[in-house]
Amino acid sequence: MIPPHWLPHYTISDYRQWQGDWELIEGIPYAMAPSPTYHHQRVATRILAQLEQALSGCPHCHAVHETDWIVAEDTVVHPDIMILCGEVAGDYPTQAPALIFEILSPTSALLDEQIKFSLYAREGVCFYVLVYPKLRKARIFQHTNGHFVKKRDVVMEQEVFEWDDCKFLLDFSSIWEDSKP
């Protein structure tokens, strides 16, 4: 086994020079390949459309799709969907999102369920939603006392998300409509 101190440790300046889609977590690069499937993108589009509508009355919170979040000098992630509250200074957010949706595929499951799960909890993301298009299910986690606690699994239910002055309803039954696993 290679000693950890011999392994390269990349930074955001390295990341900015790479071709293709990458994430950088604590200096370790993760290739984001292959690109998302059609069904993945349809589910993401349906979630984003609901969020845009639900957040239309909130002047402080906005939903974004496939945007880099610069967590630290050696950590840049690319969540499927984020809700950001407050001003974003610069081209990319550096503050923790209030809510993150990751739409899982077989190639992203380990990263989303373990590595990003731990990172997002550590950074104080209020809600983390793991979306499983093939199972037509989502798992909702809420940040409580420094870690994520599973709130519940949803299939066809509606869920209310609430933090600070923001509150909205998401209808999970509509994100699966017409999507075939």
C-alpha positions as CSV (number, residue, x, y, z in Angstrom):
1,M,0.0,0.0,0.0
2,I,1.2,3.5,-0.9
3,P,1.7,5.7,2.2
4,P,-0.8,8.6,2.1
5,H,1.9,11.2,2.3
6,W,3.3,10.0,-1.1
7,L,0.0,10.5,-2.9
8,P,-0.6,13.8,-4.8
9,H,-2.8,16.4,-3.1
10,Y,-4.5,18.6,-5.7
11,T,-6.0,22.1,-5.2
12,I,-8.5,24.2,-6.9
13,S,-5.8,25.7,-9.2
14,D,-5.1,22.2,-10.5
15,Y,-8.8,21.5,-10.8
16,R,-9.4,24.6,-13.0
17,Q,-6.9,23.2,-15.6
18,W,-8.5,19.7,-16.0
19,Q,-10.5,18.7,-19.1
20,G,-13.9,17.1,-18.6
21,D,-16.1,16.8,-15.5
22,W,-14.4,16.4,-12.2
23,E,-14.9,16.8,-8.5
24,L,-12.1,17.4,-6.0
25,I,-12.6,16.2,-2.5
26,E,-9.9,16.8,0.1
27,G,-7.3,16.9,-2.7
28,I,-8.5,13.7,-4.4
29,P,-9.9,13.9,-7.9
30,Y,-13.1,12.1,-8.9
31,A,-14.1,11.7,-12.5
32,M,-17.7,12.5,-13.2
33,A,-18.1,10.0,-16.1
34,P,-20.1,8.8,-17.8
35,S,-22.4,11.8,-18.2
36,P,-25.9,11.7,-16.7
37,T,-28.4,9.5,-18.4
38,Y,-31.6,10.8,-20.0
39,H,-33.7,9.6,-17.0
40,H,-31.3,11.2,-14.6
41,Q,-31.7,14.5,-16.3
42,R,-35.5,14.2,-16.6
43,V,-35.8,13.7,-12.8
44,A,-33.4,16.6,-12.2
45,T,-35.4,18.8,-14.5
46,R,-38.7,18.0,-12.7
47,I,-37.1,18.7,-9.3
48,L,-35.6,21.9,-10.5
49,A,-38.9,23.1,-12.0
50,Q,-40.7,22.5,-8.7
51,L,-38.0,24.3,-6.8
52,E,-38.1,27.3,-9.1
53,Q,-41.9,27.6,-8.6
54,A,-41.7,26.9,-4.8
55,L,-38.9,29.5,-4.3
56,S,-40.4,32.2,-6.5
57,G,-41.7,34.0,-3.4
58,C,-38.4,33.9,-1.5
59,P,-36.0,36.7,-2.5
60,H,-33.1,35.1,-0.6
61,C,-33.0,31.5,-1.9
62,H,-32.4,30.2,-5.4
63,A,-32.1,26.7,-6.9
64,V,-29.2,26.0,-9.2
65,H,-28.4,22.9,-11.3
66,E,-24.9,21.5,-11.9
67,T,-22.9,24.3,-10.4
68,D,-19.6,24.0,-8.7
69,W,-19.6,24.6,-4.9
70,I,-16.1,25.6,-3.8
71,V,-15.9,24.2,-0.3
72,A,-12.2,24.7,0.4
73,E,-8.9,25.2,-1.5
74,D,-8.7,21.4,-2.1
75,T,-12.5,20.6,-2.4
76,V,-14.8,21.5,-5.2
77,V,-18.1,19.5,-5.7
78,H,-20.7,19.6,-8.4
79,P,-24.1,18.6,-6.8
80,D,-26.9,17.8,-9.2
81,I,-29.2,20.5,-7.6
82,M,-28.5,23.0,-4.8
83,I,-30.6,25.6,-3.0
84,L,-28.4,28.6,-2.1
85,C,-29.6,31.2,0.3
86,G,-28.1,34.7,0.5
87,E,-25.7,36.4,-1.8
88,V,-23.2,34.5,-3.9
89,A,-20.0,36.5,-4.1
90,G,-18.0,35.6,-7.2
91,D,-18.7,33.1,-9.9
92,Y,-19.3,30.1,-7.7
93,P,-20.8,29.6,-4.3
94,T,-18.5,29.1,-1.3
95,Q,-21.1,29.0,1.4
96,A,-22.9,25.7,2.3
97,P,-26.2,25.2,0.4
98,A,-29.4,24.9,2.4
99,L,-30.4,21.8,0.5
100,I,-28.7,19.4,-1.9
101,F,-30.2,16.8,-4.2
102,E,-27.9,14.1,-5.7
103,I,-29.5,11.8,-8.3
104,L,-27.8,8.5,-8.0
105,S,-26.6,6.1,-10.6
106,P,-24.5,2.9,-10.2
107,T,-21.3,4.9,-11.0
108,S,-22.0,7.6,-8.4
109,A,-23.6,5.7,-5.5
110,L,-20.4,5.3,-3.4
111,L,-19.4,8.9,-3.8
112,D,-22.9,10.3,-3.1
113,E,-23.9,7.9,-0.3
114,Q,-20.7,7.9,1.7
115,I,-18.0,10.5,0.7
116,K,-20.3,13.4,-0.2
117,F,-22.7,12.4,2.6
118,S,-19.9,12.9,5.2
119,L,-18.7,16.1,3.5
120,Y,-22.1,17.7,3.3
121,A,-22.9,16.9,6.9
122,R,-19.5,18.3,8.0
123,E,-20.2,21.5,6.1
124,G,-23.6,22.0,7.6
125,V,-25.9,21.5,4.6
126,C,-29.5,21.6,6.2
127,F,-31.0,18.9,4.0
128,Y,-29.5,16.2,1.8
129,V,-31.8,14.2,-0.6
130,L,-30.5,11.1,-2.3
131,V,-32.7,10.4,-5.3
132,Y,-32.9,6.9,-6.8
133,P,-34.6,7.1,-10.2
134,K,-34.5,3.3,-10.8
135,L,-36.3,2.7,-7.5
136,R,-38.5,5.7,-7.8
137,K,-37.5,6.6,-4.2
138,A,-35.8,9.4,-2.4
139,R,-34.1,9.4,1.0
140,I,-34.3,12.7,3.0
141,F,-31.7,13.5,5.6
142,Q,-31.7,16.6,7.9
143,H,-28.7,18.1,9.6
144,T,-29.1,17.7,13.3
145,N,-26.4,18.2,16.0
146,G,-23.5,18.1,13.5
147,H,-24.6,15.1,11.4
148,F,-27.3,13.9,9.1
149,V,-30.3,12.1,10.6
150,K,-32.6,10.2,8.2
151,K,-35.9,12.0,8.1
152,R,-37.7,9.5,5.9
153,D,-37.9,7.7,2.6
154,V,-40.4,9.1,0.1
155,V,-41.9,7.6,-3.1
156,M,-45.1,9.3,-4.0
157,E,-45.5,11.6,-1.0
158,Q,-45.1,15.3,-0.6
159,E,-42.4,16.7,1.7
160,V,-42.2,20.1,3.4
161,F,-38.7,21.5,3.7
162,E,-38.1,24.3,6.2
163,W,-35.2,26.3,7.4
164,D,-34.7,29.9,8.6
165,D,-37.4,31.9,6.8
166,C,-37.8,29.5,4.0
167,K,-40.6,26.8,3.7
168,F,-41.8,25.0,0.6
169,L,-43.5,21.7,-0.4
170,L,-42.0,19.3,-2.9
171,D,-44.3,16.7,-4.6
172,F,-42.2,13.6,-5.2
173,S,-44.9,11.8,-7.1
174,S,-44.4,14.3,-10.0
175,I,-40.7,13.7,-10.4
176,W,-41.2,10.1,-11.4
177,E,-44.0,10.8,-13.9
178,D,-43.2,9.3,-17.3
179,S,-39.7,8.3,-16.2
180,K,-38.9,4.7,-16.9
181,P,-36.1,3.0,-15.0
